[in-house]
Amino acid sequence: FYEDKYSVFLGFLLRDRILPDDILADRMHFLIKDVNRIALRLRQDHLLRIYTRSEVRPYDGKTINRTYYYIEYDMFVDVTRWKLHRMRLVLE
């Protein structure tokens, strides 16, 4: 259904359950804005959930918003089944 970068993104989330955007960007060797772009597409397709939380940086005490990504497995399975069903209808 998707290009390789989307599969790699989902692969990291399948292995680690929940990851912040900066760690995903580091592992994928992408910029954070590219990771956010990939996540936006997956979120629009209901394959991904996003959680934003305010955190305090330990070295300067500044508050930042940190975005976490995770997969809601029930929705993921339902969306995948629906996409496969639509593919079968097109092929028939």
C-alpha positions in Angstrom: 0.0 0.0 0.0 2.8 2.4 0.9 6.4 3.3 0.0 9.3 1.9 1.9 9.7 4.8 4.2 6.2 4.2 5.6 6.9 0.5 6.1 10.2 1.4 8.0 8.3 3.9 10.1 5.7 1.3 11.1 8.4 -1.3 11.6 10.1 0.8 14.3 6.7 1.3 16.0 5.9 -2.4 15.9 9.2 -3.2 17.6 9.2 -0.4 20.2 5.4 0.3 20.7 5.7 4.0 21.3 8.5 6.4 20.2 9.0 10.2 20.2 9.5 12.0 16.9 13.2 12.9 17.6 14.2 9.3 18.2 12.3 8.1 15.1 14.0 10.8 13.0 17.4 9.6 14.4 16.8 6.0 13.7 15.4 6.6 10.2 18.2 9.2 9.4 15.5 11.7 8.4 14.8 15.2 9.6 12.0 15.6 12.2 9.8 17.4 9.7 10.1 14.5 7.3 9.1 12.1 10.1 6.1 14.3 10.9 5.1 14.3 7.2 5.2 10.5 7.1 3.2 10.3 10.4 0.6 12.7 9.0 -0.1 10.4 6.1 -0.4 7.4 8.3 -2.6 9.3 10.7 -4.9 10.3 7.9 -5.2 6.6 7.0 -6.0 5.7 10.7 -2.9 3.5 11.1 -1.2 5.7 13.7 -2.0 7.6 16.8 -0.2 10.7 18.1 0.2 11.9 21.7 1.7 15.3 22.5 3.0 16.0 26.0 4.8 18.9 27.7 8.1 18.0 29.1 10.9 19.9 30.9 14.4 19.6 29.5 16.7 18.6 32.3 19.7 20.7 31.3 18.0 24.1 31.1 14.5 23.7 32.7 12.8 24.8 29.5 9.3 23.3 28.7 8.9 21.7 25.3 6.1 19.8 23.6 7.2 16.3 22.6 5.3 14.2 20.1 4.9 10.5 20.6 3.7 8.0 18.0 2.1 4.7 18.6 -0.1 2.1 16.8 -3.6 1.3 18.0 -3.7 -2.4 17.0 -7.4 -2.8 16.8 -7.8 0.1 14.4 -4.7 -1.0 12.5 -6.2 -4.5 11.8 -9.5 -3.1 10.8 -8.0 -0.6 8.4 -5.8 -3.3 6.9 -8.7 -5.6 6.4 -10.8 -2.9 4.8 -7.9 -2.0 2.4 -7.5 -5.7 1.4 -11.3 -6.0 0.9 -11.2 -2.9 -1.4 -8.3 -4.4 -3.4 -10.2 -7.7 -3.9 -13.2 -5.7 -5.2 -11.1 -3.8 -7.6 -9.4 -7.0 -8.9 -12.7 -8.9 -9.4 
